[in-house]
Structure formats: structure tokens, C-alpha cells
Amino acid sequence: MTSSFSLGFVPGISPGKWARVWRQRFPDVELRLEPVELEPAQVAHAAGQHNAVLTRLPVADAERKHAVRLYTEVTVVVLPIEHELTVMDECSLADLEPYVVLLPPDTGLEWDGDLPGRRSSVEPESAADAVSWCASSAGLVVMPMSLARLHHRKDLTYRPVVDAPVSTVALVWPRREAHPLCDELAGIVRGRSASSSRGGDGSRMPRPAERDGDRTRSASVSSSRTAKSGTRRAGGKNSVAGAGKSSHSGTKMRHGPQRKNRATRKRRGRNSR
């Protein structure tokens, strides 16, 4: 068993809850959590340096990697707390048209059609830079909610954008020379319980069919024993009842003719008088 496992994760993703489950199931295997940047080339490099990476799709060299999709993120627009769009609980891309909208490259959002809002003469290089520019009133920023929370500032807020593209978070690891516990980690991040795990320690849990079969056989044996016991009890009662009935009938048969003879003699005596 390898003594450590390196898990990279991009900004905005919190692997803490999965790390706690890992430590419970594999206390002898150290899980090293290491942050990486989202830029595709860097993520591709990180996937070779780390045993697995929690990232936003797409990734470079996708054909050489396993990718387990985990969830999609809500897309929001970050804006100053005094901005006029803050009166809305949520907004659409059409609501952003009058404003300069910043689109940093490390958000995982893919725009198929026209980009929202008006373009800035210079685009920020990262989500962190974009949020800083937004605080300086250089424009609004569209990004996943997790990144907006990560770069939260007191002078900024955000609103969901209902018709914007969404980003997908996935667990990625190389197809070749994969760590033997990659499948176990995939089970953890997908919420698979320890009993349904693939058994990295070689242990084997009984299958549901086998457990059902054991219960069925136990129930069958118990029913058989109950039936036999009931038959013995029923037989004993019948024997006692039968003996009592036969004895009573026999008494009637013995006393019946004697009573009849006495009645006949009494009638004959009255007739003779």
C-alpha cells in the first residue's frame, strides 16, 4: 500500500469534507491537499504531478485522463454593493448588456455565442484580478459562485445569472500509471459508502443477495422447527382429547344397558300389581 496520495484542487473547490472521509477509511495513507491553478495547461501538468486533481472542465489532454463529473456550479455576476442591479434577486445576460463585463480565463465558463455586456480594452488574467478591478469600478465580473465567495470583499456582492453558462467540477486522474486508490477517492467524492467501496484493503463485504439468502435460509429453518413443534403439541392435545372422548363413550356404553334393564323391571312390576 502506497503511504501517501497527492490531491490537487483549483481555487473555489473545498476538498475538506472528502479529506475527512479519506482519513477515516485510510488512516495509514496520507492525503496531501495541494492547490493548483485552473489554466488548462497548468491543470494538465498538475495531473501528471499529482495523483488526482479536483478541477473545472474542460481539461487539456482529456483523452488521456479519467474524469468523474461531480456537480455544476451556479454562475453569478460580481458587482459593487451600491450598483443598481443589486435591487434584483437575480438577473439575466440581457440585464448586463449596458455594462462592461470582465471574463477572467480561469473560471471554467465556456461561451458559445456572443459574450455578455461590453468588452474592456484589457482583460484580467485571473479571477482574483477581476474582482480587484470590479472593486475599482472597472467592470462587473461573471464567474462561478464558489470563486465569488473565495474572493469576497465587503464592498462587493453578487447575484445569480439565470441564463449564463455553468461550470462543471470533476475529479481527474491519468489513465496510465494511476494510483491504486484513485477509484476509492472517486467513490468518496461521489458519496459511496464504505460498505459499497471497492475494497482497497482486500476485505470483502457480503453481497446483498448473499445476506438475503442467509435470512431466507434462517427463516426456512425457523419455520420448519416451529411446524414440527406445533405438530408435537397438536398431537399431544389430540391424544389426550381422544383418550378422554373414548373413555366417556365407553362409560356410556357400559352404563346405558344397565339403566335400560332397571327401567324395564320397574314397568313389569307395576303391570303385575
Secondary structure, DSSP 8 states (H G I E B T S, - for coil): --SEEEEEE-TT---HHHHHHHHHH-TTSEEEEEE---SHHHHHHHHHHSSEEEEES--TTGGGEEEEEEEE--EEEEEETTSGGGGSSSB-GGGGTTSBEE--TTS-----S--SSB--SS--SSHHHHHHHHHTTS-EEEEEHHHHHHT--TTEEEEEBTTS---EEEEEEESSS--TTHHHHHHHHTT--STTS--TTS-----HHHHHHHHHHHHHHHHHHHHHHHHHHHHHHHHHHHHHHHHHHHHHHHHHHHHHHHHHHHHHHHHH-
